[in-house]
Amino acid sequence: MRKCTVEGASSSMPTWEKLEEFVRGHIQGLIQRVLEEEVTEFLGRGKHERRDSVDGPVGYRNGYGKERRVSLSAGTVTVRRPRIRGLEERFESRILPLFHRRTDQVGQVLVERYLHGLAQGDFELALRGLLGDGAPLSASSIESLRAQWEQEYAQWRTRRLDERQLVYAWADGVYVKAGLEKEKAALLVVVGAMSDGHKEVLAVASGYRESIESWTELLRDRGLEAPKLLVADGNLGVWGAVAQVWPQTAEQRCWNHKIVNVLDKLPKKVQPQARALLKEIPYAPSRPEAEQRRDAFVKRYRDRYADAVNCLMSDWERMVSFYAFPEEHWKHLRTTNVVESPFAAIRLRTNAAKRFKKATCATALIWKTLMLAEKRFRKLNAPQLMNQVYQGHAFENQKAITNQEELKVAA
């Protein structure tokens, strides 16, 4: 019978209980060897070897620096950087730069855990077992991350946007508790879709209760050109700003917000059936069909629930602007979901924090969360049509109008 164990196995082979320690030890040895090879390549000679000639590379080995702990995805290891003397300029290792204590992958884990609600004081308990002793998990280390985000955000918000070929834009605000003010601070966010179909976070800034002045300053900033269509909720501040800054831009109100506003004016027993009727309106195959479905809702509820009907009818032109654009893009243009979806993670983190000490901390945190979400943004459907929209082509019955006669008939 075959035995379950291999007799005579090398004593250096690890057991299951020691596997983690074994792997980290080998990784540590590998990094140390690579650091030695880097110095050998730089000097052009191995350890204890002399220069080949007077014109050979200058410099010589001079022991090692102090032990440094470096956190990797596989754990924290301790290494010593070889030192070089006799150089005109300091030797900088490409493998282990000065002051780096964790790889970018570990830094990304810390960022994501913090942004998803892990408190500063909980990193030690949550990640020490995975990253090992010596990993930079103290509250001060996490605080330094926040300070770094504030610097990165300050640089990001001053970048120029003149060269962006903006086609569609979505604008919304999120409210967080920040500072000592009784009122929540408003964070204004604009996401744009470019002529190649990719989406990008264009602006994140604090504002006073989504006022016209706050939105106007945001939209005018850094040379951003007017989109063909802007999608937002019913807040009057953003529409007042658009009228001033982008008067030529078509305006589309979010259907999700509109449906919620209408349902709020109906008794709860009526809401399920009314919700089903309301959801059918923006998914009609054409604007005339949408207006027919609207009229059916009006006929059914106008006698008993006039306030709900008036709410639906108000600002109707802004509710159906998306029909003037390619049908393949309608699913993106009916609502502000492009902005609302990333806000789910933002609200998770801001709810965990309860109250930020300063509004700038909240702004930088939300910006960093949006930057992570931006990496997962998908292109709009039918991106090949985006350039046609950008060039100003009109659309009728879901097709681009290509000549002046068709354009006159459509008008």
The 8 nearest C-alpha neighbors of each residue, nearest first, counted from 0:
[[1, 2, 3, 4, 5, 6, 7, 8],
 [2, 0, 3, 4, 5, 6, 7, 8],
 [1, 3, 4, 0, 5, 6, 7, 8],
 [4, 2, 1, 5, 0, 6, 8, 7],
 [5, 3, 2, 6, 1, 8, 7, 14],
 [6, 4, 8, 7, 3, 2, 1, 9],
 [7, 5, 8, 4, 2, 9, 3, 10],
 [6, 8, 9, 5, 10, 4, 12, 11],
 [9, 7, 6, 5, 10, 12, 11, 4],
 [8, 10, 11, 12, 7, 6, 13, 5],
 [9, 11, 12, 8, 13, 7, 14, 6],
 [12, 10, 9, 13, 8, 21, 14, 17],
 [11, 13, 10, 9, 14, 8, 21, 18],
 [14, 12, 18, 17, 11, 21, 15, 10],
 [13, 15, 17, 16, 18, 12, 21, 11],
 [14, 16, 18, 17, 13, 19, 21, 12],
 [15, 17, 14, 18, 19, 13, 20, 21],
 [18, 16, 14, 20, 15, 19, 13, 21],
 [17, 19, 21, 15, 20, 13, 16, 14],
 [20, 18, 22, 21, 17, 23, 16, 15],
 [19, 21, 23, 17, 18, 22, 24, 16],
 [22, 20, 18, 24, 19, 23, 17, 25],
 [23, 21, 25, 19, 24, 20, 18, 26],
 [24, 22, 26, 20, 25, 21, 27, 19],
 [25, 23, 27, 21, 22, 26, 20, 28],
 [24, 26, 28, 22, 27, 23, 29, 21],
 [27, 25, 23, 29, 28, 24, 22, 30],
 [28, 26, 24, 30, 25, 29, 76, 23],
 [27, 29, 25, 31, 26, 30, 32, 24],
 [28, 30, 26, 32, 31, 27, 25, 33],
 [31, 29, 33, 27, 32, 28, 34, 26],
 [30, 32, 28, 34, 29, 33, 78, 27],
 [33, 31, 35, 29, 34, 30, 28, 36],
 [32, 34, 36, 30, 35, 31, 37, 29],
 [33, 35, 37, 31, 32, 36, 30, 38],
 [36, 34, 32, 38, 33, 37, 39, 31],
 [37, 35, 39, 33, 38, 34, 40, 32],
 [36, 38, 34, 40, 35, 39, 33, 41],
 [37, 39, 41, 35, 40, 36, 42, 34],
 [40, 38, 36, 45, 42, 44, 37, 41],
 [39, 41, 43, 37, 38, 42, 36, 44],
 [40, 42, 38, 39, 43, 37, 44, 56],
 [43, 41, 39, 44, 40, 56, 38, 58],
 [42, 44, 40, 41, 39, 56, 45, 55],
 [45, 43, 39, 42, 48, 46, 40, 50],
 [44, 46, 39, 48, 47, 43, 42, 40],
 [45, 47, 48, 44, 39, 60, 35, 49],
 [48, 46, 45, 49, 44, 60, 59, 50],
 [49, 47, 46, 45, 44, 50, 51, 43],
 [50, 48, 51, 47, 44, 45, 52, 46],
 [51, 49, 52, 55, 48, 44, 53, 56],
 [50, 52, 55, 49, 53, 54, 44, 48],
 [53, 51, 55, 54, 50, 49, 56, 57],
 [52, 54, 55, 51, 50, 56, 57, 49],
 [53, 55, 52, 56, 51, 57, 50, 58],
 [54, 56, 52, 53, 50, 51, 57, 43],
 [57, 55, 42, 54, 58, 43, 50, 41],
 [58, 56, 55, 86, 85, 59, 42, 50],
 [57, 59, 85, 86, 84, 83, 56, 42],
 [58, 60, 84, 83, 85, 61, 57, 42],
 [61, 59, 83, 82, 62, 84, 58, 81],
 [60, 62, 82, 83, 84, 59, 63, 81],
 [63, 61, 82, 81, 60, 64, 83, 80],
 [64, 62, 81, 82, 80, 79, 65, 61],
 [63, 65, 80, 79, 82, 81, 66, 62],
 [64, 66, 79, 67, 63, 80, 78, 81],
 [65, 67, 79, 78, 77, 64, 68, 80],
 [68, 66, 77, 78, 79, 65, 69, 100],
 [67, 69, 77, 76, 133, 75, 100, 78],
 [68, 70, 100, 101, 75, 76, 77, 67],
 [69, 71, 75, 101, 134, 74, 100, 102],
 [72, 70, 74, 73, 75, 102, 105, 101],
 [71, 73, 74, 105, 104, 70, 130, 102],
 [74, 72, 71, 130, 23, 75, 129, 70],
 [75, 73, 130, 71, 131, 72, 70, 129],
 [74, 76, 70, 131, 69, 130, 71, 134],
 [77, 75, 69, 27, 68, 70, 74, 78],
 [76, 78, 68, 67, 66, 69, 27, 75],
 [77, 79, 67, 66, 31, 68, 76, 80],
 [80, 78, 66, 64, 63, 65, 67, 81],
 [79, 81, 64, 63, 82, 78, 34, 65],
 [82, 80, 63, 62, 64, 79, 83, 35],
 [81, 83, 63, 61, 62, 60, 64, 80],
 [82, 84, 60, 61, 59, 58, 81, 90],
 [85, 83, 58, 59, 86, 61, 60, 82],
 [84, 86, 58, 59, 57, 87, 83, 88],
 [87, 85, 58, 88, 84, 57, 89, 83],
 [86, 88, 85, 89, 58, 84, 57, 90],
 [89, 87, 86, 90, 85, 91, 84, 58],
 [88, 90, 91, 86, 87, 83, 84, 85],
 [89, 91, 88, 92, 83, 86, 82, 84],
 [92, 90, 89, 93, 96, 97, 95, 94],
 [91, 93, 96, 94, 95, 90, 37, 97],
 [94, 92, 95, 96, 91, 37, 34, 97],
 [93, 95, 92, 96, 34, 33, 37, 30],
 [94, 96, 92, 93, 97, 99, 80, 34],
 [97, 95, 92, 99, 93, 94, 91, 98],
 [96, 98, 99, 95, 91, 92, 100, 93],
 [97, 99, 100, 96, 95, 101, 67, 69],
 [100, 98, 97, 101, 96, 95, 102, 69],
 [99, 101, 69, 70, 98, 68, 102, 135],
 [102, 100, 70, 69, 99, 105, 71, 106],
 [101, 103, 104, 105, 71, 106, 70, 100],
 [102, 104, 106, 105, 107, 101, 108, 71],
 [103, 105, 107, 102, 106, 108, 72, 71],
 [106, 104, 108, 107, 102, 103, 72, 101],
 [107, 105, 103, 109, 104, 108, 110, 102],
 [106, 108, 110, 104, 105, 109, 103, 111],
 [109, 107, 105, 111, 106, 110, 112, 104],
 [108, 110, 106, 112, 107, 111, 113, 105],
 [109, 111, 107, 113, 108, 112, 114, 106],
 [110, 112, 114, 108, 113, 109, 115, 107],
 [113, 111, 115, 109, 114, 110, 117, 108],
 [114, 112, 117, 110, 115, 116, 111, 109],
 [113, 115, 111, 116, 112, 348, 110, 368],
 [116, 114, 112, 348, 113, 111, 117, 347],
 [115, 117, 348, 113, 351, 114, 118, 347],
 [118, 116, 113, 112, 115, 121, 119, 122],
 [117, 119, 121, 120, 116, 113, 122, 352],
 [120, 118, 138, 121, 122, 141, 117, 113],
 [119, 121, 118, 138, 122, 123, 137, 124],
 [120, 122, 118, 124, 123, 119, 125, 117],
 [123, 121, 125, 124, 126, 136, 120, 119],
 [124, 122, 127, 136, 121, 125, 126, 137],
 [123, 125, 121, 122, 126, 127, 128, 120],
 [124, 126, 122, 123, 121, 127, 128, 129],
 [127, 125, 129, 128, 122, 123, 124, 130],
 [128, 126, 123, 131, 130, 129, 124, 125],
 [127, 129, 131, 126, 130, 125, 124, 132],
 [130, 128, 126, 127, 131, 74, 73, 125],
 [131, 129, 74, 127, 75, 128, 126, 134],
 [132, 130, 75, 127, 74, 128, 129, 134],
 [133, 131, 134, 75, 127, 130, 128, 74],
 [132, 134, 68, 135, 131, 75, 70, 69],
 [133, 135, 70, 132, 136, 75, 130, 131],
 [136, 134, 137, 140, 133, 100, 70, 101],
 [137, 135, 123, 134, 122, 140, 138, 141],
 [136, 138, 140, 139, 135, 123, 141, 122],
 [137, 139, 141, 119, 140, 120, 142, 136],
 [138, 140, 142, 137, 141, 143, 136, 119],
 [141, 139, 143, 137, 142, 138, 136, 135],
 [140, 142, 144, 138, 143, 139, 119, 137],
 [141, 143, 139, 145, 144, 140, 138, 146],
 [144, 142, 146, 140, 141, 145, 147, 139],
 [145, 143, 147, 141, 142, 146, 148, 140],
 [144, 146, 148, 142, 147, 143, 149, 141],
 [145, 147, 143, 149, 144, 148, 142, 150],
 [146, 148, 144, 150, 145, 149, 143, 151],
 [149, 147, 151, 145, 150, 146, 152, 363],
 [148, 150, 152, 146, 363, 147, 151, 153],
 [149, 151, 153, 147, 148, 152, 154, 146],
 [152, 150, 148, 154, 153, 149, 155, 147],
 [151, 153, 155, 149, 154, 150, 148, 363],
 [152, 154, 150, 151, 156, 155, 149, 157],
 [153, 155, 151, 152, 157, 156, 150, 158],
 [156, 154, 152, 157, 158, 153, 151, 150],
 [155, 157, 153, 154, 158, 152, 202, 203],
 [158, 156, 155, 154, 159, 153, 221, 220],
 [159, 157, 155, 156, 160, 154, 221, 153],
 [158, 160, 221, 161, 157, 222, 162, 223],
 [161, 159, 223, 162, 163, 222, 221, 158],
 [162, 160, 222, 223, 163, 159, 224, 221],
 [161, 163, 160, 164, 159, 223, 224, 222],
 [164, 162, 165, 160, 161, 193, 223, 224],
 [165, 163, 193, 194, 162, 166, 389, 224],
 [164, 166, 193, 226, 163, 192, 167, 194],
 [167, 165, 226, 227, 193, 389, 192, 194],
 [168, 166, 228, 192, 226, 191, 227, 229],
 [167, 169, 191, 229, 190, 230, 192, 226],
 [170, 168, 230, 190, 189, 229, 231, 335],
 [171, 169, 189, 231, 188, 230, 190, 168],
 [172, 170, 188, 231, 187, 189, 338, 169],
 [171, 173, 187, 186, 188, 185, 174, 209],
 [174, 172, 186, 185, 175, 187, 171, 342],
 [173, 175, 185, 184, 183, 186, 172, 176],
 [176, 174, 183, 184, 177, 173, 349, 185],
 [175, 177, 183, 354, 184, 355, 353, 178],
 [178, 176, 355, 358, 357, 354, 356, 175],
 [177, 179, 357, 356, 180, 358, 355, 176],
 [178, 180, 181, 177, 356, 357, 176, 182],
 [181, 179, 182, 178, 177, 183, 176, 184],
 [180, 182, 179, 183, 176, 178, 177, 184],
 [183, 181, 180, 184, 176, 177, 208, 179],
 [182, 184, 176, 175, 174, 185, 177, 181],
 [183, 185, 174, 175, 177, 176, 182, 186],
 [186, 184, 174, 206, 208, 205, 173, 207],
 [185, 187, 205, 173, 172, 204, 206, 174],
 [188, 186, 172, 204, 203, 205, 171, 185],
 [187, 189, 203, 202, 171, 170, 172, 186],
 [190, 188, 170, 202, 201, 169, 200, 191],
 [191, 189, 200, 169, 201, 168, 199, 170],
 [190, 192, 168, 199, 198, 167, 169, 201],
 [193, 191, 198, 167, 197, 166, 196, 165],
 [194, 192, 165, 196, 164, 166, 195, 197],
 [193, 195, 386, 385, 196, 164, 166, 389],
 [194, 196, 193, 197, 382, 385, 386, 383],
 [197, 195, 382, 378, 379, 193, 194, 192],
 [196, 198, 378, 192, 193, 195, 379, 199],
 [199, 197, 192, 191, 378, 193, 376, 196],
 [198, 200, 191, 190, 201, 192, 373, 197],
 [199, 201, 190, 202, 189, 191, 373, 198],
 [202, 200, 190, 189, 199, 191, 203, 188],
 [201, 203, 189, 188, 200, 204, 156, 190],
 [204, 202, 188, 187, 366, 189, 186, 205],
 [205, 203, 187, 186, 206, 202, 188, 362],
 [204, 206, 186, 185, 187, 362, 184, 207],
 [207, 205, 213, 185, 209, 186, 208, 187],
 [206, 208, 209, 210, 185, 213, 184, 205],
 [207, 209, 185, 210, 206, 184, 183, 213],
 [210, 208, 207, 236, 206, 213, 185, 214],
 [209, 211, 236, 213, 212, 208, 207, 214],
 [212, 210, 236, 214, 240, 213, 239, 215],
 [211, 213, 215, 210, 214, 216, 240, 236],
 [214, 212, 206, 210, 216, 215, 211, 209],
 [213, 215, 217, 211, 216, 212, 237, 240],
 [216, 214, 240, 212, 218, 217, 213, 211],
 [215, 217, 219, 213, 214, 218, 220, 212],
 [216, 218, 214, 220, 215, 219, 213, 202],
 [219, 217, 215, 220, 216, 214, 244, 223],
 [220, 218, 216, 217, 215, 222, 244, 221],
 [219, 221, 217, 218, 222, 216, 223, 215],
 [222, 220, 159, 160, 223, 219, 161, 158],
 [221, 223, 161, 160, 220, 224, 219, 159],
 [224, 222, 160, 161, 221, 225, 220, 219],
 [225, 223, 222, 226, 165, 161, 163, 164],
 [224, 226, 245, 248, 227, 223, 165, 247],
 [227, 225, 166, 167, 165, 228, 248, 168],
 [226, 228, 248, 166, 167, 249, 225, 229],
 [229, 227, 249, 167, 226, 248, 250, 168],
 [228, 230, 168, 250, 169, 167, 251, 249],
 [229, 231, 169, 251, 252, 168, 335, 250],
 [232, 230, 170, 252, 253, 169, 171, 335],
 [233, 231, 253, 252, 234, 256, 171, 230],
 [232, 234, 235, 252, 231, 256, 253, 257],
 [233, 235, 236, 232, 237, 238, 209, 231],
 [234, 236, 238, 237, 239, 233, 211, 210],
 [237, 235, 211, 210, 239, 234, 238, 209],
 [236, 238, 240, 239, 235, 214, 211, 234],
 [239, 237, 241, 235, 240, 236, 242, 234],
 [238, 240, 236, 242, 237, 241, 211, 235],
 [239, 241, 215, 237, 243, 211, 238, 242],
 [242, 240, 245, 238, 244, 243, 239, 237],
 [243, 241, 246, 239, 240, 245, 244, 238],
 [242, 244, 240, 241, 246, 245, 239, 215],
 [243, 245, 241, 242, 240, 246, 219, 215],
 [244, 246, 241, 247, 248, 225, 242, 243],
 [247, 245, 242, 248, 243, 244, 241, 249],
 [246, 248, 245, 249, 225, 227, 242, 226],
 [249, 247, 227, 228, 245, 246, 226, 250],
 [250, 248, 228, 227, 229, 247, 251, 320],
 [249, 251, 229, 317, 228, 230, 248, 320],
 [252, 250, 230, 317, 320, 318, 229, 253],
 [253, 251, 231, 318, 232, 317, 230, 254],
 [252, 254, 334, 232, 255, 256, 231, 335],
 [255, 253, 257, 334, 256, 333, 258, 252],
 [254, 256, 258, 257, 253, 334, 259, 335],
 [255, 257, 259, 254, 258, 253, 260, 232],
 [256, 258, 254, 260, 259, 255, 261, 253],
 [259, 257, 261, 255, 260, 256, 254, 262],
 [258, 260, 262, 256, 257, 261, 263, 255],
 [259, 261, 257, 263, 258, 262, 256, 264],
 [262, 260, 307, 258, 263, 259, 264, 310],
 [263, 261, 259, 265, 264, 260, 270, 258],
 [262, 264, 260, 261, 265, 259, 266, 307],
 [263, 265, 307, 262, 261, 306, 266, 260],
 [266, 264, 262, 263, 270, 267, 307, 269],
 [267, 265, 268, 269, 270, 264, 263, 262],
 [268, 266, 270, 269, 265, 271, 262, 263],
 [267, 269, 266, 270, 271, 265, 272, 273],
 [270, 268, 267, 266, 271, 272, 273, 265],
 [269, 271, 273, 267, 272, 268, 274, 262],
 [272, 270, 274, 273, 269, 275, 268, 267],
 [271, 273, 275, 274, 270, 269, 276, 268],
 [272, 274, 270, 276, 275, 271, 277, 269],
 [275, 273, 277, 271, 272, 276, 270, 278],
 [274, 276, 272, 278, 273, 277, 271, 279],
 [277, 275, 273, 279, 274, 278, 272, 296],
 [276, 278, 274, 279, 280, 275, 273, 258],
 [279, 277, 275, 280, 276, 274, 281, 282],
 [278, 280, 282, 277, 276, 281, 283, 275],
 [279, 281, 289, 282, 278, 277, 283, 292],
 [282, 280, 283, 279, 289, 278, 333, 254],
 [283, 281, 279, 280, 284, 278, 289, 285],
 [282, 284, 289, 285, 281, 280, 288, 279],
 [285, 283, 282, 288, 286, 289, 281, 326],
 [286, 284, 288, 283, 287, 289, 322, 396],
 [285, 287, 289, 288, 322, 290, 319, 283],
 [288, 286, 290, 289, 285, 291, 283, 284],
 [287, 289, 291, 285, 286, 290, 283, 292],
 [290, 288, 286, 280, 283, 292, 291, 287],
 [291, 289, 293, 287, 292, 288, 294, 286],
 [290, 292, 288, 294, 293, 289, 287, 295],
 [293, 291, 295, 289, 290, 294, 280, 288],
 [292, 294, 290, 296, 291, 295, 289, 297],
 [293, 295, 297, 291, 296, 292, 298, 290],
 [296, 294, 292, 298, 293, 297, 299, 291],
 [297, 295, 293, 299, 294, 298, 300, 292],
 [298, 296, 294, 301, 299, 295, 300, 308],
 [299, 297, 295, 296, 300, 301, 294, 302],
 [298, 300, 296, 297, 301, 295, 302, 294],
 [299, 301, 304, 297, 302, 298, 303, 296],
 [302, 300, 305, 297, 304, 303, 308, 298],
 [303, 301, 300, 304, 305, 299, 298, 297],
 [302, 304, 301, 300, 305, 299, 306, 307],
 [305, 303, 301, 300, 306, 307, 302, 308],
 [304, 306, 301, 308, 307, 309, 303, 302],
 [307, 305, 309, 308, 304, 310, 264, 301],
 [308, 306, 261, 310, 264, 305, 309, 304],
 [307, 309, 305, 311, 310, 306, 297, 301],
 [310, 308, 312, 306, 311, 307, 313, 305],
 [309, 311, 307, 313, 308, 312, 261, 306],
 [312, 310, 308, 309, 313, 261, 307, 257],
 [313, 311, 309, 315, 310, 308, 314, 293],
 [312, 314, 310, 315, 311, 309, 316, 308],
 [313, 315, 316, 317, 312, 318, 311, 310],
 [316, 314, 318, 317, 313, 312, 319, 311],
 [317, 315, 318, 314, 319, 320, 251, 250],
 [316, 318, 251, 315, 252, 320, 250, 319],
 [317, 319, 315, 252, 316, 251, 320, 314],
 [320, 318, 321, 317, 316, 322, 286, 315],
 [319, 321, 322, 251, 317, 318, 323, 316],
 [320, 322, 323, 319, 324, 332, 329, 251],
 [321, 323, 324, 320, 319, 286, 285, 329],
 [324, 322, 321, 394, 320, 395, 325, 393],
 [323, 325, 322, 321, 394, 326, 397, 328],
 [326, 324, 397, 327, 328, 394, 329, 398],
 [325, 327, 329, 328, 397, 324, 322, 330],
 [326, 328, 325, 329, 380, 381, 330, 397],
 [329, 327, 326, 331, 325, 330, 380, 332],
 [328, 330, 332, 326, 331, 327, 333, 321],
 [331, 329, 328, 332, 333, 327, 334, 326],
 [332, 330, 329, 328, 333, 334, 379, 337],
 [331, 333, 329, 334, 330, 321, 328, 230],
 [332, 334, 253, 254, 330, 331, 329, 321],
 [335, 333, 253, 254, 336, 332, 255, 331],
 [334, 336, 337, 338, 253, 231, 339, 169],
 [337, 335, 339, 338, 334, 340, 331, 341],
 [336, 338, 335, 339, 340, 169, 331, 190],
 [339, 337, 336, 340, 335, 341, 342, 169],
 [338, 340, 336, 342, 341, 337, 335, 343],
 [339, 341, 342, 336, 343, 338, 337, 344],
 [342, 340, 343, 339, 344, 338, 372, 369],
 [343, 341, 345, 339, 340, 344, 346, 338],
 [342, 344, 346, 341, 345, 340, 347, 339],
 [345, 343, 347, 342, 346, 341, 348, 115],
 [344, 346, 342, 348, 347, 343, 349, 365],
 [345, 347, 349, 343, 348, 344, 350, 342],
 [346, 348, 344, 350, 345, 349, 351, 116],
 [349, 347, 116, 351, 345, 115, 346, 350],
 [348, 350, 346, 352, 351, 347, 345, 353],
 [349, 351, 353, 347, 348, 352, 346, 354],
 [352, 350, 348, 349, 353, 116, 347, 118],
 [351, 353, 349, 350, 354, 348, 355, 116],
 [354, 352, 350, 351, 349, 355, 176, 175],
 [353, 355, 176, 177, 352, 356, 178, 349],
 [356, 354, 177, 357, 178, 361, 176, 352],
 [355, 357, 178, 177, 354, 358, 360, 179],
 [356, 358, 178, 359, 177, 360, 355, 361],
 [357, 359, 177, 361, 360, 178, 362, 355],
 [360, 358, 362, 357, 361, 363, 149, 205],
 [361, 359, 363, 358, 357, 362, 364, 355],
 [360, 362, 364, 358, 359, 363, 365, 355],
 [363, 361, 359, 365, 364, 360, 366, 358],
 [364, 362, 366, 149, 360, 365, 361, 152],
 [365, 363, 361, 367, 366, 362, 360, 368],
 [366, 364, 368, 362, 367, 363, 361, 345],
 [365, 367, 363, 369, 364, 368, 362, 370],
 [368, 366, 370, 364, 369, 365, 363, 371],
 [369, 367, 365, 371, 370, 366, 364, 114],
 [370, 368, 372, 366, 371, 367, 373, 365],
 [369, 371, 373, 367, 372, 368, 366, 374],
 [370, 372, 368, 369, 373, 374, 367, 375],
 [371, 373, 369, 370, 374, 375, 341, 368],
 [372, 374, 370, 376, 375, 371, 369, 199],
 [375, 373, 372, 371, 376, 370, 377, 369],
 [376, 374, 373, 372, 377, 371, 370, 378],
 [377, 375, 373, 374, 198, 372, 378, 197],
 [378, 376, 375, 379, 197, 198, 374, 196],
 [379, 377, 197, 196, 198, 380, 376, 382],
 [378, 380, 196, 382, 381, 377, 197, 328],
 [379, 381, 382, 327, 328, 378, 196, 331],
 [380, 382, 383, 384, 327, 379, 328, 385],
 [383, 381, 196, 385, 384, 380, 379, 195],
 [382, 384, 381, 385, 386, 195, 196, 387],
 [385, 383, 382, 387, 386, 381, 388, 325],
 [386, 384, 194, 388, 382, 387, 383, 196],
 [385, 387, 389, 194, 388, 384, 390, 383],
 [388, 386, 390, 384, 389, 385, 392, 391],
 [387, 389, 385, 391, 386, 390, 392, 384],
 [388, 390, 386, 391, 387, 166, 385, 194],
 [391, 389, 387, 388, 392, 386, 385, 194],
 [392, 390, 388, 389, 393, 387, 227, 386],
 [393, 391, 388, 387, 390, 399, 400, 394],
 [392, 394, 400, 399, 391, 395, 323, 388],
 [395, 393, 399, 398, 400, 324, 323, 397],
 [394, 396, 397, 398, 399, 400, 409, 323],
 [397, 395, 398, 394, 285, 399, 326, 323],
 [396, 398, 325, 395, 326, 394, 399, 324],
 [399, 397, 394, 395, 396, 400, 325, 393],
 [398, 400, 394, 393, 401, 392, 395, 397],
 [401, 399, 393, 394, 402, 405, 406, 398],
 [400, 402, 399, 403, 405, 392, 406, 393],
 [403, 401, 405, 404, 400, 406, 407, 399],
 [402, 404, 406, 405, 407, 401, 400, 408],
 [405, 403, 407, 406, 402, 408, 409, 401],
 [404, 406, 408, 407, 403, 402, 400, 409],
 [405, 407, 403, 409, 404, 408, 400, 410],
 [408, 406, 410, 404, 409, 405, 403, 402],
 [409, 407, 405, 410, 406, 404, 403, 395],
 [410, 408, 406, 407, 405, 395, 400, 394],
 [409, 407, 408, 406, 405, 395, 393, 404]]
